[in-house]
Amino acid sequence: MHGRIRPVLVLAIAAALLIAAPSAMAAHKDGRAAPGRDPLQAITAKTVGAPTVTDPSGVPMPSGGVSGWTQVFSDNFSTNVPLGGFSDCALGGTLEDSNCAGLPSAVAAKWFAYADGWSDTSGNGIYEPSQVLSIRHHELDFYIHSNTAGEPLGSSVEPKIKGATRDGGLLYGAYMVRFKANLLPGYKIAWLLWPDAYSEGTATWPQDGEVDFPEGDMNGGFWAFMHWRGGTNGFDKYAYNTGDRFDKWQTALIEWTPQMVRFILNGKIIGTSTQHIPDTPMHWVLQTETATDGTIPAASTAGHVDVAWVSVYRTHESALRKLRRVER
């Protein structure tokens, strides 16, 4: 059902791919939306305040829906989980039934992690949530490092969204995350929307598309990618360079509707795709692992990826109907 493995070719050639133009939506010269245009974008542009015990990033988690969008999942990681707590993770018949037995019930109800020992996308590392994941100081922490055998460790987690498909997917939605990471050569972040059809074996990559943001090797900057619906190879995608790096707090947003996939970072539109939009349910995976360009991390490379909060939204049905009329 889960255990996404993506072809290595795709990320290795990222810099050579098409860089699509920014959104044609009305915007200020710096790429920020004109007032009143996009309430989710406005959330990502909030002014950073002083860090607090409950808001370590200086920006609190959004609460409730906004115009056109209903909040269906959120977490600011208020329940502590020590390293080792994300243990005994096992798949069930659905994502809802999948479980990490070592977790407190409040966390197990919200999250599942790929099980210890699963190979990562490159095959050069393994997912090991029991040795990587913890929750402390209102942050989900990925402790990226190698074990005593020299194997690089990462982890992938999925939120359990109420009302989602058996694989945890939604058909259209918005996905917001506030994060920062140490720069760790040989590792990468690929936080993505992955079609349920691939997990169910009813489609072959890349025909149902894929959406990735943020994505990039952790030795520098990161990108946004939208792989085409109906694509036939790794070149069939739109790519947008953020021009930014992982090593400071960022708020990233994917907006996915029948009309577009739009990528927003800290209030700035990074890119908007309006063609080849994926149109089957997809589930969100926060995937942190070894780089897919063949680089193997040094055993001494170690650091952290921290998530302050996440928030997921569904588009109001009335808004979807309006978008579909526009499409026709």
Secondary structure, 3 states (H helix, E strand, C coil): CCCCCCCCHHHHCHHHCCECCCCCCCECCCCEECCCCCHHHHHHCCCCCCCCCCCCCCCCCCCCCECCEEEEEEECCCCCECCCCCCCEECCCCCCCCEECCCCHHHHCCEEECCCCCECCCCCCEECHHHHEEEECCEEEEEEEECCCCCEEEEEEEECCCCCCCCCCECCEEEEEEEEECCCCCEEEEEEEEEHHHHHCCCCCCCEEEEEEEEEECCCEEEEEEEEECCCCCCCEEEEEEEEECCCCEEEEEEECCCCEEEEECCEEEEEECCCCCCCCEEEEEEEEECCCCCCCCCCCCEEEEEEEEEEEEECHHHHHHHHHHHC
